[in-house]
Amino acid sequence: MAEVALRLAPGSGLLARRPRALLFSATADAGVVAAFAGAPEGAELQAVASATVAAGFEVGPFVGLSWDGGLRVMAFGDVAVETDQPSLPMLSGAGSRTWVEHTVPASERAVVEVGGADAEEATDLVAGTVLAGGFRLELGLATGTTGAPAERAGTPPDATTSVPRMEHTADLPQPESPVDAEPAPGAEVSPAEEPPETDSAEPVAAATIALQAPEPVDVDPDDPVASLAAIQAAAVGPDGQPFGPPGAPAAPSAPSARHEAVPENAEPDADAHDPDVTLPPPVSEAVLADVRSAEVTDSRGSLVDAKLCANGHANPPTAATCGVCAEFLTPGASAVVHVPRPSLGRLQLDNGELVELDQELLIGRNPDRDQDPARASLRRVKTLGDKVSRSHLEVRFQGWDVLVADCRSTNGTFVVPHAGGQVVVLEPGRPQMIDAGAVVYFGSRSFTLLGREESA
């Protein structure tokens, strides 16, 4: 969405424009417009939401848009926004105590309007604030593009993508389709039956060659059917099993029912495994010892069940990949151990400050004055801002989950669980679980929960 055309309808509202965001305030509310105009690029709508919370939701109706990657639409109050996107024909904040949001995945074209029926000629407004009674925003392709899929960088337009051939098969013609039956030795193949030579069979040839024995294959290069049959025959050993890569140890063959009967009391082979499954290297005893020794020195005493990756990072027992290094965790291959709970990520405050989630938190304007014994173990995070209570909210842990709870603050705490999600008003004292990407608003401030992989 590189091209942007903006048309304005006359009126007494305010429209503010940033490079990739727009705010329309139907009643010219200076507070939300100032928050939008003064926010860092990319954080405009989050700043508007924080200003709305700080004002106790006593602001005029507005519509906010951003189009960095996808189209995010935000509406508050009695105002309706219409789009040409099938998943979002109309969005209105009427009847809602808070704002409503929706995100549309990135597309080649989108039209968004608020009272745009009277929109005039397109304006060249790129940034700034003007009077308007509505608008029509058209997002389109960059100039010179046609909507066709872009060619891969560095690939000529007529080039085809294929798997590289093995060196000793470079001169072998390849058939276009699989062979239904092998011809008898010495039989000739008529030209009508001979498939045309093409590169489309290269992936088949490459995959077959990878299993061949090291000996070269002696075939007639003028007979593609016989060539493929010879390659397939050479890839299979006398036992009917395919050869492994050159230099690889031979896979153990299954015992024969007639010649190699297994005794009933025989112990199972501890090293036996499915040859089609590649298991990661086991976690070393040194890594296990380092992790377990931390149980003695950990002052927090918070222990959790964990699955360790090959690099020693602790993960939830149900995780499929490591949350730190993205290492694949094969089901059943990693032992579950009891370890001190690692950091569960970070909180990124709206001013860019990062707070490590290695301990439960108490956040507020002056949390050091809180004398509640139930919060004695919480780390204090002092966060100044309009309408932020002295002890505004807690961040607690439950196993591997992060929870937030409002401390009966004066102005409340609000959670947007994910981009485009509905706003959740926290009930005082009742914890709410949040996932990575959730945004929590308290007073005029907010923070975003970053996952462990974003914190590494």
Secondary structure, 3 states (H helix, E strand, C coil): CCEEEEEEEEEEEEEEEECCEEEEECCCCHHHHHHHHHCCCCCHHHHHHHHHHHCCCCCCCEEEEECCCCEEEEEEEEEEEEEEECCEEEEEECCCCCCEEEEECCCCCEEEEECHHHCCCEECCCCEEEEEEEEEEEEECCCCCCCCCCCCCCCCCCCCCCCCCCHHHCCCCCCCCCCCCCCCCCCCCCCCCCCCCCHHHHHHHHHHHCCCCCCCCCCCCCCHHHHHHHHHHHCECCCCCECCCCCCCCCCCCCCCCCCCCCCCCCCCCCCCCCCCCCCCCCCHHHHHHHHHHHHHCCCCCEEEEEECCCCCEECCCCCECCCCCCECCCCCCCEEEEECCCCCEEEECCCCEEECCCCEEEECCHHHCCCHHHCCCEEEECCCCCCCCCCEEEEEECCEEEEEECCCCCCEEEECCCCCCCEECCCCCCEEECCCCEEEECCEEEEEECHHHHC
